[in-house]
Amino acid sequence: MEPARGRAVIVGTAGHIDHGKTTLVRALTGVDTDRLAEEKRRGISIELGYAYQPLANGEVLGFIDVPGHERLVHTMVAGACGIDFALLVVAADDGVMPQTREHLAILELLGIGAGAVALSKVDRVDAERRQRVQTEIAAALASTPLGAARFFHINATAADDPGTAALSRYLHERAVQWHARSDRRLFRLAVDRVFTLPGHGTVVAGTVFGGEVRPATLGRSGERCALNLTGIERSAVTRGDWLAAAPLLAPSTRIDVRVRLLAGRDPPLPAWAPLHVHLGTLHRVAHATGLEATPASPGTTLRMQLVFDQPICCLPGDRFILRNAQASRTIGGGVVLDPFAPARKRRTDARRQYLDALEQLVAGAGIATLLQQSPHGLLLADLVRLTGLPAGEIPLPANVARLSCGRDEFVLLTAQWAQLRERALKALRAFHAQAPEEPGPDSGRLRRMAAPGIPDALWRALVDELVRERVVLRQAPWLHLPEHVAMLSQADQALAQALRPLIAAGRFDPPWVRVLATRTQQPEQRVREVLRKLVTEGSVYQVVHDLFYDASCISELAGIAGALAREHGTVNAARYRDALGLGRKRTIQILEFFDRVGYTRRVRDAHVLRQDSGWHLS
């Protein structure tokens, strides 16, 4: 392997309390990572400790020393989340202990597959005991990614201990050979320390999970990094927070995950079980609910949804640890699939296929399958959050369309865009066949018929494109096909000129068809035929059978309803009746007309404005 350039490697300790982790780090680096007075007084690590050592190639070998006490596993996970290389420390006199096994399980669940084993305190036992403990450790490691880890026999308190020297050489060799993580991702740092420096203010430190930052010196993916935050109070930042590029993170209270539950004798997790979740340096309680028929039994792997009381931030591929409700035992862990999981329809076939595609994305297969499972495409901003990459760095398939919709930009397959266009045209053809006397639906009504789940901005872009290409024509708020037009003969036009002033003069209470027929001395059927052509033309509207209103009057009625809705939240028949000065029956007929054309919708005994109605634009 070629040496990595510009890349620090982070080694993290693991193991039971009092097995010599801190002593070993001090022997390797000369740094005492127990910096708190209580740690020195009690002789145990309570907080994360940090040490650094220069490498021959000019890079840095970093160490994170974690506490081994069972009550401090949450601190251990916060430190282990960003390490590259595990240093499992087991005391020769104790052997494998409970936190040895728990730390080992956590390392495996976090996906840490590189490491070494330090058999410490070998000066306290004979050779036979050393061999017996090494065999015990090897058995514990056999089924884990650390099964091939090298062993080093250590007496860290001895000045010239050969085992410590051999371990140091080995760590330096591995660090020099280490391949750098990709820096194409946007910057993201998991905060594990917050402190203040005189004259500087708040400083946060943590491991960089992706990208790079250039405040003064460069901090890159996989490295330890400290940043001075000007104008930010120390109390505003805490362990568990992320420091990230603005487009990268968005808060969510629900995440869909794949969980691996450790083998054990516990009963299956019940629905809505409270669990302690450790993700990055964050520690929160969430409720777990299954997404599959498989029971959440020990030893199984399955998809679940984690629901938090407070919003969190994460990305697909982030690993996490689960502990039981009492936070006394690690029961499993897993990987984030969807950081923006839905509350409803979370077990449908479409949702399952979407999660399948996210799993492929996490595995490195790209976004093609994800787009195939997104019939309405994806926001480019969401793709940034799903991949962690800047918008310009996301590898898009060749057969995609990028559509700018105001401030949003959508990405979808060209075949899906063509299908959406055809669905809109098919729905419009069906509408004209069912209601040939009407001019056409407005944009919101057509959307509810053709693609009710499509985002507003994408639907507007689709309609605008169809109108721009003159595949669909727009007349005020109405949409119609080019062939759906009213052809008025000279006789029709003459009768229309006689009818329209009579209808307009009636304002909110126009004459019925039978009255119009009498006044114009025309048969009722002839009057209906011409009025229906005027409806198609858009100059009049049919509120109920044989009752037509002038278009300007309908706009006035719509304005009154809109004003009442904005003032009171809804429109009810009594209030609208009083505003119009009409009877209750006619008032209800007008409100039902507005429901029918998509200006309002009925909610119990009231009517609310539809926000996607074209009437708002007319």
C-alpha positions in Angstrom: 0.0 0.0 0.0 1.1 3.5 -0.8 1.4 5.8 2.2 -1.5 8.1 2.8 -0.8 11.8 2.5 -2.5 14.5 4.5 -4.2 12.1 6.8 -4.1 11.4 10.6 -5.1 8.0 11.9 -7.1 7.7 15.1 -6.5 4.8 17.5 -9.1 4.1 20.2 -8.6 2.0 23.3 -11.2 -0.5 24.4 -11.4 -2.8 27.4 -12.6 -3.4 31.0 -11.9 -0.9 33.8 -8.5 -1.1 35.4 -6.9 -3.1 32.6 -4.3 -0.5 31.9 -5.6 1.4 28.9 -4.6 4.9 30.1 -1.2 3.6 31.3 -0.6 2.0 27.9 -1.4 5.3 26.1 1.0 7.1 28.4 3.7 4.6 27.7 3.1 5.0 23.9 2.9 8.8 23.8 4.2 10.2 27.0 0.8 11.9 27.6 -1.3 11.3 30.7 -4.9 11.4 29.3 -6.5 11.5 32.7 -6.6 15.3 33.0 -9.4 15.6 35.6 -8.6 15.9 39.3 -11.3 13.2 40.1 -9.7 10.9 37.6 -6.3 11.2 39.3 -7.8 10.9 42.8 -9.8 7.7 41.9 -7.3 6.2 39.5 -9.9 5.6 36.8 -10.8 7.3 33.6 -14.1 9.2 33.6 -13.9 11.3 30.5 -12.4 10.7 27.1 -8.7 11.3 26.9 -6.6 12.4 23.9 -3.0 12.0 22.9 -1.0 12.6 19.7 2.3 11.3 18.3 4.1 12.4 15.2 4.8 9.9 12.5 7.9 9.6 10.3 6.0 10.9 7.2 5.1 14.1 9.0 1.5 13.0 9.8 0.0 12.4 13.2 -1.1 9.3 15.1 -4.0 10.2 17.4 -5.2 8.3 20.4 -8.6 8.4 22.1 -8.6 6.8 25.5 -12.0 5.7 26.7 -13.3 4.8 30.2 -13.9 1.2 30.9 -16.5 1.4 33.7 -19.8 -0.2 32.9 -21.6 3.1 33.8 -19.5 5.0 31.4 -20.2 3.0 28.2 -22.0 6.0 26.8 -18.7 8.0 27.0 -16.8 5.0 25.5 -19.2 5.0 22.5 -18.8 8.8 22.0 -15.1 8.2 21.7 -15.2 5.0 19.6 -17.5 6.5 16.9 -14.7 8.2 15.1 -11.8 5.9 15.4 -10.0 4.0 12.6 -8.1 1.4 14.6 -9.1 -0.4 17.8 -6.6 -1.2 20.6 -8.2 -3.8 22.8 -6.5 -3.9 26.2 -7.0 -7.1 28.3 -5.2 -7.5 31.7 -3.4 -10.9 31.9 -4.4 -11.3 35.5 -8.1 -10.7 34.9 -8.6 -12.1 31.4 -11.7 -11.4 29.4 -14.3 -9.4 31.6 -17.8 -8.1 31.0 -16.8 -4.7 29.6 -14.2 -6.5 27.4 -17.0 -8.3 25.7 -19.3 -5.3 25.6 -16.6 -3.0 24.2 -15.8 -5.7 21.6 -19.4 -5.9 20.5 -19.6 -2.1 20.3 -16.5 -2.0 18.0 -18.1 -4.6 15.7 -21.4 -2.8 15.6 -19.6 0.4 14.7 -17.9 -1.3 11.8 -14.4 -1.0 13.2 -12.5 -4.0 11.6 -8.9 -3.0 12.1 -7.1 -3.4 15.4 -4.6 -5.0 17.7 -4.7 -6.7 21.2 -2.6 -5.6 24.1 -2.3 -8.3 26.7 -1.4 -6.0 29.6 0.1 -6.5 33.1 2.0 -9.6 31.9 4.6 -9.0 34.6 2.0 -10.2 37.1 1.4 -13.7 35.7 3.4 -16.6 34.5 3.8 -17.8 30.9 1.1 -20.5 31.3 -1.4 -17.9 32.4 -0.5 -15.6 29.6 -1.1 -18.3 27.0 -4.4 -19.3 28.6 -5.7 -15.7 28.6 -4.5 -15.2 25.0 -6.4 -18.3 24.0 -9.5 -16.9 25.8 -9.2 -13.6 24.0 -8.7 -15.3 20.6 -11.9 -17.3 21.2 -13.8 -14.1 21.9 -12.4 -12.4 18.8 -12.8 -15.4 16.5 -16.3 -14.5 15.1 -15.6 -10.8 14.9 -13.7 -8.6 12.3 -10.8 -8.5 14.8 -10.3 -12.2 14.6 -6.9 -11.8 12.9 -5.7 -9.0 15.2 -2.0 -9.2 16.3 -1.3 -9.8 20.0 1.3 -7.8 22.0 2.4 -8.8 25.5 2.8 -5.5 27.4 4.2 -4.3 30.7 3.4 -0.7 30.3 5.0 0.4 33.6 8.5 -0.8 32.6 10.7 1.9 31.0 12.1 -0.2 28.2 9.3 -2.8 27.7 9.9 -4.7 24.4 6.2 -5.4 24.0 5.3 -1.7 24.2 8.0 -0.8 21.7 6.8 -3.5 19.3 3.3 -2.3 19.6 4.4 1.3 18.9 6.3 0.3 15.8 3.3 -1.7 14.6 0.9 1.2 15.1 3.3 3.6 13.3 3.6 1.1 10.4 -0.2 0.7 10.1 -0.7 4.5 10.3 1.8 5.3 7.5 0.1 2.7 5.3 -3.4 3.9 6.1 -5.6 5.0 3.1 -7.2 8.4 3.5 -11.0 8.7 3.7 -12.7 10.5 0.8 -12.7 14.2 1.2 -15.3 14.9 -1.4 -18.1 14.9 1.2 -19.3 18.1 2.9 -17.7 18.9 6.2 -19.2 17.3 9.3 -17.6 17.1 12.8 -19.1 15.2 15.8 -18.5 17.4 18.8 -17.2 15.5 21.9 -15.5 18.3 23.8 -16.5 21.9 24.4 -14.2 24.3 26.4 -13.1 27.9 26.5 -9.7 29.5 26.0 -8.8 32.9 27.4 -8.8 35.5 24.7 -10.4 33.1 22.2 -13.8 32.1 23.5 -15.6 28.8 22.8 -13.7 25.9 21.3 -15.2 22.7 20.1 -13.3 19.5 19.3 -14.2 16.2 17.8 -13.6 13.8 14.9 -14.2 14.9 11.3 -16.7 12.5 9.8 -16.5 13.9 6.3 -15.0 16.7 4.1 -12.6 19.3 5.3 -12.6 22.8 6.9 -10.0 25.5 6.4 -10.2 28.0 9.2 -6.4 28.4 9.6 -4.9 25.0 9.3 -6.6 22.2 7.4 -8.9 19.7 9.2 -9.9 16.6 7.1 -12.1 13.6 7.2 -11.0 11.1 9.8 -8.9 13.6 11.8 -9.3 15.1 15.2 -10.1 18.8 14.8 -10.6 21.8 17.1 -12.4 24.9 16.0 -12.7 28.3 17.6 -16.3 29.5 17.4 -16.5 33.3 17.6 -19.7 34.8 19.0 -21.0 31.4 20.3 -21.5 30.9 24.0 -20.1 27.7 25.5 -23.5 26.8 26.8 -24.9 26.8 23.2 -22.8 23.7 22.2 -22.6 20.3 23.9 -21.3 16.8 23.2 -23.6 15.2 20.7 -23.9 18.2 18.5 -22.7 18.3 14.9 -20.7 21.1 13.3 -21.4 20.8 9.6 -21.7 22.6 6.3 -25.1 24.3 6.1 -26.7 22.2 3.3 -25.7 18.9 4.9 -27.9 18.4 7.9 -31.6 18.8 8.6 -33.3 17.8 11.9 -35.7 14.9 12.1 -37.5 13.0 14.9 -37.8 9.8 13.0 -35.1 7.7 11.3 -35.4 4.3 9.6 -32.5 2.0 10.4 -31.3 -1.6 9.9 -30.6 -3.0 13.4 -28.6 -6.0 14.4 -29.6 -7.3 17.9 -27.0 -9.1 19.8 -27.7 -12.7 20.8 -29.0 -13.3 24.3 -31.8 -14.6 26.4 -34.0 -11.5 26.5 -37.6 -11.7 25.1 -38.3 -9.9 21.8 -38.4 -6.1 22.0 -42.0 -5.0 22.4 -43.5 -2.3 20.1 -42.5 1.2 21.1 -39.8 0.0 23.4 -37.6 2.8 24.9 -34.0 2.4 24.0 -30.8 4.4 24.6 -29.4 5.4 21.2 -25.7 6.4 20.8 -25.1 8.0 17.3 -21.9 9.8 16.7 -21.3 11.5 20.0 -25.0 11.9 20.7 -26.8 10.0 23.4 -30.6 10.1 23.3 -33.6 7.9 24.2 -35.9 6.8 21.4 -38.8 4.5 20.9 -38.4 1.6 18.5 -41.1 0.2 16.3 -40.6 -2.6 13.8 -40.9 -2.2 10.0 -41.1 -5.9 9.3 -43.1 -8.9 10.4 -39.9 -10.4 11.9 -40.0 -10.2 15.7 -37.2 -8.1 17.2 -35.6 -11.1 18.9 -32.0 -11.3 20.1 -29.7 -12.5 17.4 -31.9 -11.1 14.5 -31.3 -8.4 12.0 -34.2 -6.3 10.9 -35.4 -2.8 9.9 -36.9 -0.6 12.6 -37.9 3.0 13.0 -36.5 5.0 15.9 -38.7 7.9 17.1 -37.1 10.6 19.2 -38.7 13.2 21.4 -36.3 15.9 20.2 -35.0 16.3 16.6 -31.6 14.8 15.8 -29.3 15.0 12.7 -27.7 12.1 10.9 -26.9 10.7 7.4 -27.5 7.4 5.7 -24.6 5.0 6.6 -24.1 6.5 10.1 -23.7 3.7 12.7 -25.2 3.7 16.1 -25.4 1.6 19.3 -28.5 0.6 21.2 -28.7 -0.1 24.9 -31.6 -1.3 26.9 -34.1 1.0 28.7 -32.0 1.0 31.9 -28.8 1.8 29.9 -27.2 -1.2 31.7 -26.4 -3.4 28.7 -25.7 -3.0 25.0 -28.4 -5.0 23.0 -27.4 -4.1 19.5 -26.6 -1.5 16.9 -27.0 -0.7 13.3 -26.8 1.7 10.4 -29.0 4.6 9.5 -31.0 4.2 6.2 -33.4 7.2 6.0 -32.8 10.2 8.3 -36.2 11.6 7.3 -38.5 8.7 7.9 -42.3 9.1 7.5 -44.8 8.7 10.4 -47.4 7.1 8.1 -47.3 4.4 5.3 -44.0 3.2 6.7 -44.6 -0.5 5.9 -46.0 -0.3 2.4 -44.4 -2.1 -0.5 -43.3 1.2 -2.0 -41.7 2.2 1.2 -39.9 -1.2 1.5 -38.5 -0.8 -2.0 -37.3 2.8 -1.2 -35.5 1.5 1.8 -34.0 -1.3 -0.3 -32.6 1.4 -2.6 -31.2 3.4 0.4 -29.4 0.2 1.5 -27.8 0.0 -1.9 -26.8 3.7 -1.7 -25.2 3.0 1.7 -23.4 0.0 0.2 -21.9 2.3 -2.5 -24.2 1.4 -5.4 -25.0 5.0 -6.3 -28.4 6.8 -6.6 -29.8 5.2 -9.8 -32.0 2.7 -7.9 -33.0 5.4 -5.4 -34.3 7.5 -8.3 -36.1 4.5 -9.8 -38.0 4.2 -6.5 -38.9 7.9 -6.4 -41.7 8.4 -9.0 -41.8 12.1 -8.2 -38.0 12.5 -8.2 -36.0 13.9 -5.4 -35.0 17.4 -4.4 -31.4 18.0 -5.1 -31.1 19.4 -1.6 -32.3 16.0 -0.3 -29.8 14.2 -2.4 -27.1 16.3 -0.8 -28.3 15.2 2.6 -28.6 11.5 1.5 -25.1 11.3 -0.1 -23.2 13.8 2.0 -21.8 15.3 -1.2 -21.9 18.8 -2.6 -24.6 19.2 -5.3 -22.0 19.4 -8.1 -20.2 16.2 -6.9 -23.2 13.9 -6.9 -22.7 11.3 -9.7 -26.1 11.5 -11.5 -27.1 8.8 -14.1 -27.1 9.9 -17.7 -30.9 9.5 -18.1 -32.0 12.1 -15.5 -33.8 15.5 -15.8 -32.8 18.4 -13.6 -35.7 20.8 -13.2 -35.4 24.2 -11.5 -38.7 25.0 -9.7 -38.3 28.4 -8.1 -35.8 28.0 -5.3 -36.0 24.2 -5.5 -34.3 21.9 -8.0 -35.6 18.4 -8.6 -33.8 15.4 -10.1 -35.8 12.6 -11.6 -35.4 10.0 -14.4 -36.5 11.2 -17.8 -38.8 8.2 -18.1 -40.6 9.3 -14.9 -41.0 12.8 -16.1 -42.6 11.5 -19.3 -44.9 9.3 -17.3 -46.0 12.3 -15.1 -46.7 14.3 -18.3 -48.8 11.5 -19.7 -50.7 11.1 -16.4 -51.6 14.8 -16.5 -52.8 14.6 -20.1 -54.8 11.4 -19.5 -56.5 13.0 -16.5 -57.3 16.1 -18.5 -58.8 14.0 -21.3 -60.9 12.1 -18.8 -62.1 15.4 -17.3 -63.2 16.7 -20.7 -65.1 13.5 -21.4 -66.9 13.5 -18.1 -67.7 17.3 -18.1 -67.7 18.5 -21.7 -69.6 21.6 -20.7 -66.9 22.8 -18.3 -63.9 24.8 -19.4 -61.5 22.5 -17.6 -60.0 22.0 -14.1 -57.7 24.4 -12.4 -54.2 23.3 -11.7 -54.9 22.1 -8.2 -57.9 20.0 -9.2 -56.0 18.4 -12.1 -53.1 17.6 -9.7 -55.5 15.8 -7.3 -56.7 13.7 -10.2 -53.4 13.0 -11.9 -50.7 12.9 -9.3 -51.9 13.7 -5.7 -48.6 13.0 -4.1 -46.4 15.2 -6.3 -44.7 18.1 -4.7 -46.3 21.5 -5.4 -43.2 23.0 -7.0 -42.7 20.0 -9.4 -46.3 20.0 -10.4 -46.2 23.7 -11.3 -43.1 23.1 -13.4 -44.9 20.2 -15.2 -48.0 22.4 -15.9 -45.8 25.3 -17.0 -43.9 23.0 -19.4 -47.1 21.6 -20.9 -48.5 25.2 -21.4 -45.3 26.5 -22.8 -45.3 23.7 -25.4 -49.1 24.4 -26.0 -49.9 20.8 -25.4 -52.2 22.2 -22.7 -53.9 25.7 -22.9 -54.5 27.9 -19.9 -57.5 30.2 -19.7 -57.5 32.2 -16.5 -57.2 29.4 -13.8 -58.6 26.7 -16.1 -56.5 24.2 -18.1 -57.8 22.5 -21.2 -56.6 20.6 -24.2 -56.3 22.5 -27.5 -59.2 20.6 -29.1 -61.5 21.4 -26.2 -62.9 24.7 -27.5 -66.3 26.2 -27.9 -67.3 26.9 -31.5 -70.0 29.6 -31.7 -71.9 30.2 -34.9 -73.2 33.6 -35.8 -76.5 32.6 -34.4 -74.9 31.4 -31.2 -73.0 34.7 -30.8 -76.1 36.7 -31.3 -78.0 34.7 -28.6 -74.9 34.9 -26.3 -74.9 38.7 -26.6 -78.5 38.7 -25.5 -78.0 36.3 -22.6 -74.9 37.6 -21.0 -76.2 41.1 -20.0 -79.3 39.4 -18.5 -77.1 37.1 -16.4 -74.7 39.8 -15.4 -77.6 42.1 -14.3 -78.7 39.4 -11.9 -75.4 39.5 -10.1 -75.6 37.1 -7.1 -79.2 35.9 -8.1 -79.2 35.5 -11.9 -82.3 34.3 -13.8 -82.8 30.6 -14.4 -82.7 29.1 -17.9 -86.5 29.1 -18.2 -86.6 32.8 -17.4 -83.8 33.5 -19.9 -85.7 31.5 -22.6 -88.8 33.5 -22.0 -87.0 36.9 -22.2 -85.0 36.0 -25.3 -88.0 34.1 -26.9 -85.8 31.0 -27.5 -86.4 27.4 -26.6 -84.9 26.3 -23.3 -82.8 23.6 -24.9 -81.3 26.2 -27.3 -80.5 28.5 -24.4 -78.8 25.6 -22.6 -76.7 24.7 -25.6 -75.3 28.3 -26.0 -74.7 28.7 -22.3 -72.8 25.5 -22.1 -70.6 26.7 -24.9 -70.0 29.9 -23.0 -69.0 27.8 -20.0 -66.4 26.1 -22.1 -65.3 29.5 -23.3 -65.0 30.6 -19.6 -67.3 33.6 -19.7 -70.0 32.1 -17.5 -70.2 29.3 -14.9 -72.9 26.8 -14.2 -73.4 26.7 -10.4 -76.3 24.2 -10.5 -78.4 22.7 -13.3 -79.9 25.6 -15.3 -78.4 28.3 -13.2 -75.5 30.2 -14.8 -73.4 33.0 -13.3 -71.3 35.6 -15.1 -67.5 35.1 -14.7 -66.9 38.5 -13.1 -69.7 37.7 -10.5 -68.1 34.4 -9.7 -64.8 36.1 -9.1 -66.5 38.5 -6.7 -68.2 35.7 -4.9 -64.8 33.9 -4.6 -63.2 37.0 -3.2 -65.9 37.3 -0.5 -65.4 33.7 0.5 -61.6 34.1 0.5 -61.9 37.2 2.8 -64.1 35.4 5.2 -61.8 32.4 5.3 -58.7 34.5 5.9 -60.6 36.4 8.7 -62.2 33.4 10.4 -60.1 30.4 9.2 -63.1 28.8 7.5 -66.3 29.8 5.6 -69.6 28.6 7.0 -73.0 28.9 5.3 -74.5 31.3 7.8 -71.7 33.8 7.7 -71.5 33.6 3.9 -75.3 34.0 3.6 -75.2 37.2 5.6 -72.3 38.6 3.5 -74.2 37.9 0.2 -77.7 38.7 1.3 -79.0 35.5 -0.2 -81.1 32.7 1.1 -79.5 29.7 2.8 -80.3 27.3 -0.1 -78.6 29.5 -2.8 -75.7 30.1 -0.4 -75.1 26.4 0.0 -75.3 25.9 -3.8 -72.6 28.5 -4.4 -70.4 26.9 -1.6 -70.8 23.5 -3.1 -69.9 24.9 -6.5 -66.6 26.2 -5.1 -66.0 22.8 -3.5 -66.6 21.1 -6.8 -64.3 23.3 -8.9 -61.5 23.0 -6.2 -61.5 26.5 -4.7 -62.6 25.2 -1.3 -63.1 21.9 0.4 -65.7 20.9 2.9 -64.5 20.1 6.5 -67.5 19.1 8.6 -70.0 22.0 8.4 -67.5 24.5 7.1 -65.4 25.1 4.0 -61.6 25.9 3.8 -59.6 27.4 1.0 -57.5 25.0 -1.0 -54.0 26.4 -1.1 -53.2 24.9 -4.5 -56.3 26.3 -6.2 -55.8 28.2 -9.4 -58.5 30.7 -8.2 -55.8 32.3 -6.0 -53.9 33.2 -9.1 -56.7 34.4 -11.3 
